[in-house]
Amino acid sequence: MKPNLLGTLIFVLLTPSQAFSCSDVQADQFEQNRLYSELRTASNEMQGRAITNQLWEIWITAPDDQSQELMDAGRERIRVADYSKAAEYFTHLIEYCPLYAEGWNQRAYVYFLRQDYDDSLEDIAKTLELEPRHFGALAGRATVLLSMGRTEIGYDALRQALAINPWLNERFLLPKDNDI
């Protein structure tokens, strides 16, 4: 993917945003609905995690080659803790493909890693506007809010995420009912 990345970045940086956009963001809703249904009825954690991984694969598969290159480049920058460059890639992705929820979610994650909590929450809100069942964004919202000391609203966000995906690792952040 790297050979075309420079060309993609030059194109993204030099072309006015209104003059181009990514391919239509059309997720296979039937497949996603099936996976969400299976997720809620998974009989064990191993099965739940396998379904979770399938949903993540759908989310991180961008609408076209250019958006995929930006997604992959941003995720690589996260992997090596180059958060400034990762934020740049995801910003370019969002500008190119504003209806692609995972672009917003990935930038929200970068902002969280940089402890830029307000911007992270803004991008999470946009992610959820585009994909209301995005349990990763809901769990991210919970984590951000808990990091900010906004405990009760953070727990509420986590409960929302767990209603969609009861197998999230973040479930262990939620105190037992008698601990609240």
Secondary structure, 3 states (H helix, E strand, C coil): CHHHHHHHHHHHHHCCHHHCCCCCCCCCHHHHHHHHHHHHHCCCHHHHHHHHHHHHHHHHCCCCHHHHHHHHHHHHHHHCCCHHHHHHHHHHHHHHCCCCHHHHHHHHHHHHHCCCHHHHHHHHHHHHHHCCCCHHHHHHHHHHHHHCCCHHHHHHHHHHHHHHCCCCHHHHHCCCHHHC
